[in-house]
Amino acid sequence: MSEQDMSGKEKVLFSKAINPSNIMPKKLTLDSKIKFRCHPGVSCFTACCGGIKIILTPYDILMLTRRLDMPAHEFIQQYTVPVYLEKTDMPGVALKLGEEDQRCPFVTPEGCTVYTDRPSACRYYPVGMADFHEGGSESSKNEEQSAEEKFFFIVKEDHCKGFEEDKEWTVREWRADQGVDVRDEMNKEWLRLVMRRKSYGPQASLSDQAKRMFFMASTDLEHFRTFIFKSSFLDTYEMEQELIDKIREDDVELMLFSFKYLAATLFGAQVMNIKEDRIKAKVEEIKGRQDESVLESVRDYETIKAARDLEKNQIK
């Protein structure tokens, strides 16, 4: 799987612009004021919907598959291309652009056909957010301290005429209007997984099995649900019945649980407990393998010794 070659400007995970010259050199707070408005009357309407890379989060995929009333695996095949996330070996997907016009498959001259369920990256523009603890460090567990580590900035591109509009907002008002706060809450634990993997650097690598698990849980919740309820999963992990009932029926709860499971299996986070009897069985299995290994070594030694003794006798 390789990164899709994209022409023009790119917007990557959570609409972080690759070109730093488009970022205004000023830190903003939630109460900072900005002038911006996008609507069909601006001359550049939908110009920002082409020549881009929109990475889809698990929540994006869930909302879009609901909107289109299609299974996740069909959506992934029809509307996305494979990518690696944030220059790591973690597999994800981006919207597949039109081959001829390199535009989003859901945009028309009249606007976005899935606007109320549009991806997270589309909602953030033109207000970006920086978070020094995106990877989920210890200090980020303190929500008040974490909030102080965040700031906002404006991404201003030459083609965009939305900045010439008279509409004035605070950053807080803009984010609320675009539904960004909800998306941030839905995306944060998944983003922390990606940022944590990125922090390890290229010297570490995920196994193929880990990559497949991450991709399945991130893109196809129904497949992940089957994995939970049709495998030995529930016999292995301790889970409250209330949670089991929730993830059986509620896709959002299942998605949030998948982030917890991935944190445990990929990074060893102590957020899930294996049942005691499974641990004992595993210990016995390992001891059995070790005992067999010892016996095998003894047999190998006796075989070699017998061969040497025979060789000595023949020489005599």
C-alpha positions as CSV (number, residue, x, y, z in Angstrom):
1,M,0.0,0.0,0.0
2,S,1.4,3.4,-0.9
3,E,0.5,7.0,-0.6
4,Q,-1.6,8.3,-3.4
5,D,0.1,10.9,-5.5
6,M,-1.8,14.1,-5.1
7,S,-1.4,17.3,-7.2
8,G,-2.0,20.8,-5.9
9,K,-2.3,21.6,-2.2
10,E,-2.9,18.9,0.3
11,K,-4.8,18.8,3.6
12,V,-3.8,15.9,5.7
13,L,-4.9,14.5,9.0
14,F,-7.3,16.9,10.7
15,S,-6.7,19.5,8.0
16,K,-3.1,20.4,8.9
17,A,-1.7,22.3,6.0
18,I,1.5,21.0,4.5
19,N,2.5,24.4,3.2
20,P,3.5,26.5,6.2
21,S,3.3,29.7,4.2
22,N,-0.5,29.5,4.3
23,I,-0.5,29.5,8.1
24,M,-0.9,33.0,9.6
25,P,1.9,33.6,12.3
26,K,-0.5,34.4,15.1
27,K,-1.7,32.2,18.0
28,L,-5.4,32.5,18.6
29,T,-7.6,31.5,21.6
30,L,-11.2,30.3,21.6
31,D,-12.2,33.9,22.2
32,S,-10.2,35.4,19.3
33,K,-12.2,36.9,16.6
34,I,-12.0,36.0,12.9
35,K,-13.7,37.2,9.7
36,F,-14.8,34.4,7.5
37,R,-17.8,33.1,5.7
38,C,-18.2,30.4,3.0
39,H,-21.4,30.3,0.9
40,P,-22.5,29.8,-2.7
41,G,-22.2,33.5,-3.3
42,V,-18.4,33.6,-3.0
43,S,-16.5,33.4,-6.3
44,C,-14.3,30.5,-5.0
45,F,-17.2,28.4,-3.8
46,T,-16.1,24.7,-3.7
47,A,-12.6,25.5,-5.1
48,C,-11.2,24.1,-1.9
49,C,-12.8,20.7,-2.6
50,G,-10.2,19.7,-5.2
51,G,-6.5,18.8,-5.2
52,I,-6.7,17.8,-1.6
53,K,-6.2,14.8,0.6
54,I,-8.9,14.2,3.1
55,I,-8.0,11.5,5.6
56,L,-11.1,9.8,7.0
57,T,-11.4,9.1,10.7
58,P,-13.5,6.2,12.0
59,Y,-16.3,8.6,12.9
60,D,-16.2,10.2,9.5
61,I,-16.6,6.7,7.9
62,L,-19.4,5.9,10.3
63,M,-21.3,9.1,9.5
64,L,-20.8,8.8,5.8
65,T,-21.9,5.2,5.6
66,R,-25.0,6.0,7.5
67,R,-25.7,9.0,5.2
68,L,-25.2,6.8,2.1
69,D,-26.9,3.8,3.6
70,M,-24.2,1.4,2.5
71,P,-22.0,-1.1,4.3
72,A,-18.6,0.1,5.3
73,H,-16.6,-2.4,3.2
74,E,-18.5,-1.1,0.1
75,F,-17.9,2.5,1.0
76,I,-14.2,1.8,1.5
77,Q,-13.9,0.1,-1.9
78,Q,-15.9,2.7,-3.8
79,Y,-15.0,6.0,-2.3
80,T,-11.5,5.7,-0.7
81,V,-7.9,5.0,-1.4
82,P,-5.4,3.5,1.0
83,V,-2.9,5.8,2.8
84,Y,-0.5,5.6,5.7
85,L,-1.3,8.0,8.6
86,E,1.0,10.8,9.6
87,K,4.1,9.2,7.9
88,T,3.7,6.0,10.0
89,D,3.0,2.4,9.1
90,M,-0.5,2.7,10.4
91,P,-3.0,2.0,7.5
92,G,-5.9,4.3,6.8
93,V,-8.0,5.7,4.0
94,A,-8.5,9.0,2.2
95,L,-11.4,10.1,0.0
96,K,-10.9,9.0,-3.6
97,L,-10.8,12.1,-5.9
98,G,-12.1,12.1,-9.4
99,E,-9.5,10.9,-11.9
100,E,-10.1,13.7,-14.3
101,D,-10.8,16.7,-12.1
102,Q,-9.2,15.6,-8.8
103,R,-12.3,16.7,-6.9
104,C,-14.2,15.3,-4.0
105,P,-16.8,12.7,-5.2
106,F,-19.5,14.4,-3.1
107,V,-19.1,18.0,-4.4
108,T,-21.2,19.6,-7.1
109,P,-21.4,23.1,-8.4
110,E,-24.2,23.7,-6.0
111,G,-22.1,22.5,-3.0
112,C,-21.5,19.4,-0.9
113,T,-24.1,16.7,-1.2
114,V,-23.2,15.2,2.2
115,Y,-22.6,18.6,4.0
116,T,-24.2,17.8,7.3
117,D,-22.1,14.6,7.5
118,R,-19.0,15.9,5.8
119,P,-15.6,14.7,7.1
120,S,-13.8,16.2,10.0
121,A,-11.0,17.8,8.0
122,C,-13.6,19.7,5.9
123,R,-15.1,21.2,9.1
124,Y,-11.8,22.6,10.5
125,Y,-10.9,24.8,7.6
126,P,-9.8,27.6,7.9
127,V,-9.2,27.4,11.7
128,G,-6.5,24.9,12.6
129,M,-5.6,23.7,16.1
130,A,-2.2,22.8,17.6
131,D,-2.0,20.6,20.6
132,F,1.4,19.9,22.2
133,H,0.0,16.7,23.8
134,E,-1.9,15.1,20.9
135,G,-0.1,11.9,21.5
136,G,-1.8,11.4,24.9
137,S,1.1,12.2,27.3
138,E,0.7,12.0,31.0
139,S,0.1,15.8,31.3
140,S,-2.7,15.6,28.8
141,K,-4.7,13.6,31.3
142,N,-5.2,16.8,33.2
143,E,-7.9,18.4,31.0
144,E,-7.4,21.9,32.4
145,Q,-3.6,21.8,31.8
146,S,-4.2,20.2,28.4
147,A,-6.5,23.0,27.3
148,E,-3.7,25.5,28.2
149,E,-1.4,23.7,25.8
150,K,-3.8,24.2,22.8
151,F,-3.9,27.2,20.5
152,F,-5.5,27.9,17.2
153,F,-4.3,29.5,13.9
154,I,-5.7,30.6,10.6
155,V,-4.9,28.8,7.3
156,K,-5.3,31.5,4.6
157,E,-4.8,30.5,1.0
158,D,-4.7,32.9,-2.0
159,H,-7.7,31.5,-3.7
160,C,-10.1,31.7,-0.7
161,K,-12.4,34.7,-0.8
162,G,-14.2,33.8,2.4
163,F,-11.9,36.1,4.3
164,E,-13.3,39.1,2.4
165,E,-16.8,38.5,3.9
166,D,-18.1,40.7,6.7
167,K,-19.2,37.9,9.0
168,E,-17.3,38.0,12.3
169,W,-17.0,35.1,14.7
170,T,-15.0,34.0,17.7
171,V,-13.0,30.8,17.2
172,R,-15.3,29.2,19.7
173,E,-18.4,30.3,17.7
174,W,-16.9,29.1,14.4
175,R,-16.0,25.7,15.8
176,A,-19.5,25.2,17.3
177,D,-21.2,26.2,14.1
178,Q,-19.1,23.7,12.1
179,G,-19.6,20.9,14.6
180,V,-15.8,20.7,15.3
181,D,-16.2,20.2,19.0
182,V,-18.2,17.0,18.6
183,R,-15.7,15.7,16.0
184,D,-12.8,16.5,18.3
185,E,-14.4,14.4,21.1
186,M,-15.1,11.5,18.7
187,N,-11.6,11.6,17.1
188,K,-9.3,12.4,20.0
189,E,-8.5,8.8,21.2
190,W,-8.0,7.6,17.7
191,L,-5.7,10.5,17.0
192,R,-3.7,9.8,20.1
193,L,-3.1,6.3,18.8
194,V,-1.7,7.7,15.6
195,M,0.4,10.3,17.4
196,R,1.7,7.7,19.8
197,R,2.8,5.5,16.9
198,K,4.4,8.5,15.2
199,S,6.4,9.3,18.3
200,Y,8.1,5.9,18.2
201,G,9.8,6.8,14.9
202,P,10.6,4.6,11.9
203,Q,12.9,2.3,13.9
204,A,9.8,0.5,15.4
205,S,7.3,-1.3,13.2
206,L,3.9,-2.9,13.6
207,S,3.3,-6.5,12.8
208,D,1.1,-7.3,9.8
209,Q,-1.5,-8.7,12.2
210,A,-1.4,-5.4,14.2
211,K,-1.9,-3.4,11.0
212,R,-4.8,-5.5,9.9
213,M,-6.5,-5.1,13.3
214,F,-6.0,-1.4,13.3
215,F,-7.3,-1.1,9.8
216,M,-10.4,-3.3,10.5
217,A,-11.3,-1.4,13.7
218,S,-10.8,2.0,12.1
219,T,-12.7,1.4,8.9
220,D,-15.3,-1.4,9.3
221,L,-17.1,-1.5,12.6
222,E,-19.5,-4.3,11.6
223,H,-16.5,-6.5,10.9
224,F,-15.0,-5.5,14.3
225,R,-18.3,-6.4,16.0
226,T,-18.2,-9.8,14.4
227,F,-14.7,-10.2,15.7
228,I,-15.9,-9.5,19.2
229,F,-19.0,-11.6,19.3
230,K,-18.0,-14.5,17.0
231,S,-14.5,-15.2,18.3
232,S,-13.1,-16.1,21.7
233,F,-12.8,-12.4,22.5
234,L,-15.5,-12.3,25.3
235,D,-14.0,-15.5,26.8
236,T,-10.6,-13.8,27.0
237,Y,-11.3,-10.3,28.3
238,E,-13.1,-9.1,31.4
239,M,-16.0,-6.9,30.3
240,E,-19.1,-5.5,32.1
241,Q,-22.3,-6.9,30.8
242,E,-23.6,-3.3,30.4
243,L,-20.7,-2.5,28.0
244,I,-21.2,-5.7,26.1
245,D,-24.9,-4.8,25.6
246,K,-23.9,-1.3,24.4
247,I,-21.4,-2.3,21.8
248,R,-23.7,-5.0,20.5
249,E,-26.2,-2.4,19.4
250,D,-24.5,1.1,19.4
251,D,-22.0,1.8,16.7
252,V,-20.6,4.9,18.5
253,E,-20.0,2.9,21.7
254,L,-18.4,0.2,19.6
255,M,-16.1,2.7,17.9
256,L,-15.0,4.2,21.2
257,F,-14.4,0.7,22.6
258,S,-12.3,-0.1,19.6
259,F,-9.9,2.7,20.4
260,K,-9.5,1.3,23.9
261,Y,-8.9,-2.1,22.6
262,L,-6.3,-0.9,20.1
263,A,-4.5,1.1,22.8
264,A,-4.2,-2.1,24.8
265,T,-3.2,-4.5,22.1
266,L,-0.9,-2.1,20.1
267,F,0.7,-0.1,22.9
268,G,0.1,-2.2,26.1
269,A,-2.1,0.4,27.7
270,Q,-3.5,-1.0,31.0
271,V,-7.2,-0.4,30.1
272,M,-8.4,-4.0,29.6
273,N,-8.0,-7.0,31.8
274,I,-7.5,-10.6,30.6
275,K,-9.5,-13.2,32.5
276,E,-7.6,-14.9,35.3
277,D,-8.3,-18.4,33.9
278,R,-7.0,-17.4,30.5
279,I,-3.8,-16.1,32.0
280,K,-3.3,-19.4,33.9
281,A,-4.0,-21.4,30.8
282,K,-1.5,-19.3,28.9
283,V,1.1,-19.7,31.6
284,E,0.6,-23.5,31.5
285,E,0.9,-23.5,27.7
286,I,4.2,-21.6,27.9
287,K,5.5,-23.9,30.6
288,G,4.5,-26.8,28.5
289,R,6.3,-25.4,25.5
290,Q,9.4,-24.8,27.7
291,D,9.3,-28.3,29.1
292,E,9.0,-29.7,25.6
293,S,11.9,-27.5,24.5
294,V,14.1,-28.8,27.4
295,L,13.2,-32.4,26.5
296,E,13.9,-31.7,22.9
297,S,17.3,-30.3,23.8
298,V,18.1,-33.4,26.0
299,R,17.1,-35.7,23.1
300,D,19.3,-33.7,20.7
301,Y,22.2,-33.9,23.1
302,E,21.8,-37.7,23.6
303,T,21.6,-38.2,19.8
304,I,24.8,-36.2,19.3
305,K,26.5,-38.0,22.2
306,A,25.5,-41.4,20.8
307,A,26.8,-40.5,17.4
308,R,30.1,-39.4,18.9
309,D,30.5,-42.5,21.0
310,L,29.8,-44.6,17.9
311,E,32.4,-42.7,16.0
312,K,35.0,-43.2,18.7
313,N,34.3,-47.0,18.8
314,Q,34.7,-47.2,15.0
315,I,38.0,-45.4,15.2
316,K,39.3,-47.8,17.8
